[in-house]
Amino acid sequence: MKKLLLVNVLFIILSACSASKQIEKSLSSGNYDQAIYDAINKLKTNKDKKGKAEYIVMLHEAYNKATERDLGTVNFLKKDNNPENFIRIYDTYVNMDQRQERIKPILPLYVNGKEVRFKFNDYTNQIIGFKNDASLQMYNSASALLNSNNKLDYRKAYNDFKTIEDINPNFKDVRQLMEIAHNKGTDFVLVNIINDTEKVIPQRLEDDLLNFSTYGINNLWTVYHNTQVNNVNYDYNMRLNLRGINISPEQIKERQIIKEKQIVDGKKNLLDEQGNQVKDSLGNAIQVDNLKTVRCEYYESTQFKSAQVSGNVEYINLNTKQLDDTFPITSEFVFQHIFATSKGDRRALETDLIPYLNNRRVPFPSESQMIYDTGEDLKAQLKQIINSYNIR
């Protein structure tokens, strides 16, 4: 018990030393906000304990240095007088305000009975002022980008409008402009299936492959259509080219197994070498397992048929009429059914063979069904290609 207590005490001491050194390291490397975060976590409980004094001192130092650095940055950016800096100035004021709010809940703090005071500032006017300045500057810049002919410019405009909406909700007509920028920056992809296999593709399979609602596509800037929509200028054509379909003949493979096994079939009296009955000390006849050899002939049939579909996915840039990229795809579906009969004592068979004795021969799936059954794997491959391929 004493040993366990000592181990726990040592662990607490080592943990405290480790935390202290980590905060000191953050301070010396200029990572003041991390030092503040770690120190506050240590002061959330038992902040008045004597061992917490060093965390209070380090918190005070980190706060003063962070504030001094941020105010210096703000002053420099203001002197630069570049409107592009407005959002950075706004963010800096917000960070300084949030830093103060993180510290306030644990105040007051004392070291050796003396209160450690933090100099807090009211940044409200600066935050509001530069929020509006930054919003207007980004609004003008993003609006100008909407006159570009480059989708990447439209996406940048969208991101700027979104930033405005985040910091200054419902500023001017930002929400409408976000929608315009998103529509302009989106790549529209028309998808179609080309069948070069000389076999009929089941309509169900085509419908499943082109049902993009089941693909879980989560891409802000790419929209896939399986049917051409009027008034939409398509940027790309994604073609699923099915090149070959191979279907094996219907096969039935047979095998015969003869099994023998010794099993317990009741009890019998134990006899000695002379054939006399063996008895126990009380005169009762001793009985042992009656071992019996059983035999079974097992006839197994395996129905087998497979289908393989191969092809490739092509991305065609409709503006340049060039092939941008291509991906091979191959899918296989195997039909296999096992059934069996037996002659003799089934107790001779292994347990894994028994279920097949309950099966009967079934009709082979049609060629059309086999092709359709490759669809799940084809959809999985298409989904991976669509989700991993970045058009721009």
TAQUIJO-V571372 format. One line per field, one symbol per residue. ss: DSSP state (~ for helix, > for strand, _ for the rest). phi: phi as a letter, one per 30 degrees, with the letter a starting at -180 (. if undefined). psi: psi as a letter, one per 30 degrees, with the letter a starting at -180 (. if undefined). A space follows every 10 residues. Layout:
ss=???
phi=???
psi=???
//
This chain:
ss=_~~~~~~~~~ ~~~~~~~~~~ ~~~~~~~~__ _~~~~~~~~~ ~~~______~ ~~~~~~~~~~ ~~~~~~~~~~ ~~~~~~~~~~ __~~~~~~~~ ~~~~~~~~~~ ~~~~____>> >__>>>____ ___~~~~~~~ ~~~~~~~~~~ ~~~~~_____ ~~~~~~~~~~ ~~~~~~~___ ___~~~~~~~ ~~~~~_>>>> >>>>>_____ __~~~~~~~_ _~~~______ _>>>>_____ _____>>>>> >>>>>>>___ >>>>>>>>>> >>>>>>>>>_ >_____>_>_ ____>_>>>> >>>>>>>>>> >>>>>>>>>> >>>>>>>___ _>>>>>>>>> >>>>>>>>>> >>>>_~~~__ ~~~~~~~~__ ______~~~~ ~~~_~~~~~~ ~~~~~~~~__ __
phi=.ddddddddd dddddddddd ddddddddci ddddddeddd ddcdbhdcde dceddddddd dddddddddd dddddddddd hceddeddde dddddddddd dddedcddbb bhicdcccdc bccedddddd dddddddddd ddddddddcc dddddddedd ddddddcbei dhcedddedd dddddddccc cbcccccibd deeededddc dddcdidbbd cbbcccbdcd icddcbcccc cccabcbddd bbccbbbccb adbdbibbdd cddcicdcbd dcidddcbdc dbccbbcccc bcdbabbbcb laccccdddc icddabbdbb bbbccbbcba bbbjcddddd dddeeddddb dcdddddddd dddddddddd dddddddcdc db
psi=eeeeeeeeee eeeeeeeeee eeeeeeefgg ieeeeeeeee efgfkhffke ffeeeeeeee eeeeeeeeee eeeeeeeeef hjfffeeeee eeeeeeeeee feeefgllkk khfkkjkkjk ljgeeeeeef eeeeeeeeee eeeeffglgk eeeeeeeeee eeeeeefikh kbheeeeeee eeeefkkkkk klkkjgfglk kkeeeeeefg iffffhkijf gkkkkfkkkk gkjkeljjkj jjekjkkllk kjkklkkkkk kklkiallkk kafggkkkla fggkkkklkj kkklkkkkjk kjkkklkkkl alkkjkjfef gljelkkkkk kkkkkkkkll lljajfffll fffeefffll klkklleeee eeffeeeeee eeeeeeffkj e.
//
